[in-house]
C-alpha cells in the first residue's frame, strides 16, 4: 500500500474559500471518482491543488487535500511545488496546456480542449500545441476524456507510441441516474373519483360478461350462417356499452398538470459553460411561455464578474419568480433532473465528455447541447438530442421546438437513456483500474509514504 498524488488546479472550493467542500464541477467529480478507484486498488489518494487565497490543508471525503497559494501568471511554478511535496507517484490531473516541467514517470489527464475559442490568437494556439508536446514528451501516458484531444495530439504533435494517449470517456452511474418515475396527472381527489368509477364499471362488466360473450357468439353464428362475413354487418349487442362510465368520467375530468414545463441548466455559472446565451434565451422563452420555469443548477463563484452579473439579472428580471438558482451536491442533483423536462448544455468553449450531459441523458431527458468538444461524442443530432452551434439564436430556436413538442421530447429522451448505458461508471472504473495497475507497477510505489 502506498500514496498516489493527484495534482490539479481545483478540487475543494478554493474559489469561495470553502476549503472543506468539494467544488461542484466536472473536474472535481472526476478526481473524487478517481480517488475511489485508487482506494479500490489498495492505495491512498491525496490531492494537491491551487488556492485563490491562502495555503491550506484539510481532509474531506476521506482524502487529504493540500492547497497552495500561487501567482496566477506562473502556474507551472505552483505545480513544481506540488510535485516536490507529493508523497507518491504523481498524476497531473489538469493544466497540461501550461509549460509544466513534469516529474519523470508521471501520468497526465486532459479533460478536454480549452483553447478551442475561434477568436483565440493563432500564436496562442500554436504555443499551446508546444506545451502539449512537452506533456507528451514528459509523461508516460495521458488519459483523454474525449476523442478531440486525442485527435489534436495526432494532428499537431509528434509521438511514437500510439498507446500513449488513452481514450477513457467520462461516465455516469446509470443505476443511480435513472429516469424519473411516472408523475401524477390528476389531483388526488380526481384520481380517487376516477378509480371508484372504474371499479364500478369493472364490476358491472363482470356481471354482464356471460351475456356479452353470448351475444357476440350469437352474432358471429348469424354472420357465419347467412352473412357475407363483413365486420360491418355485425350489430353490437345492445347490452355492450359503447362508452364506458369510467372512460366518460376520465374524459370529463379536467387534467391538471402537477407542474409547468421546466428547463434545467446543470452547469457552473461561467462564461465557457454558456451562461450568457442561456440567459438571453431565457429572456425570450419566459416572455413567450407563461407556464415555463428555468432552473440554473450549478456552482456560482460569488464576487466574480459573471456571478455578479447573474445575480443582478435574476434579481431584476420581470419573470424572476420562474427562475431558480441552486447549487446541488453531486449526490442530490438527480432530483433536479427528475423535476425537469429539458436539459441544456450550451457550452461556448472548453468541454470534454460532459458529466451534466451524461447525467441528464441517463435520466431520460432530451438534451440540447452546443456542438463543442466532447458533446459531439455524446449527441447525435435528432436521434438522442439536439446539437446547435454555440450562441443564443440557435439555442433559443431549439428550446422553442422542444417546449412545443412533447412527443419529440419523449422520443429523444428514450434514446438518450439508451446512449448513456454505454457510458456506465462500472466500465470507466474498470478501464481506469487497468491504466493505474500498469502505471503503479512501473513506478513500483518506490517512494512509499513520506512523513
Buried (B, 14 or more C-beta within 10 A) or exposed (E): EBBBBBBBBBBBBBBBEEBEBBBBBBBBBBBBBBBBBBBEBEBBBBBBBBBBEEEBEBEBBEBBBBBBBBEEEEBBBBBBBBBEBBBBBBBBBBBBBBBBEBBEBBBBBBBBBBBBBEEEEEEEEEBBBEBBBBBBEBBBBBBBBBBBBBBBBEEBBEBEEEEBBBBBBBBBBBEEBBBBEEEEEBBEEBBEBBEEBBEEBEEBEEEBEEEBEEBBEEBEEEBEEEBEEEEEEBEEBEEEBEEBEBBEBBEEBEEEEEEEBBBBBBBBBBBBBBBBBBBBBBBBBBEEBEEBBBBBBBBBBEEBEBBEBBBEBBEEBEBEEBBBBEBBEBEEBBEBBBBBBBBBBBBBBBBBBBBBBBBBBBBBBBBBBBBBBBBBBBBEEEEBBBBBEBBBEBBBBBBBEBBEEEEBBEBBBBBBBEBBEEBBBEBBBEBBBEBBEEBBEEBEBEBEEEE
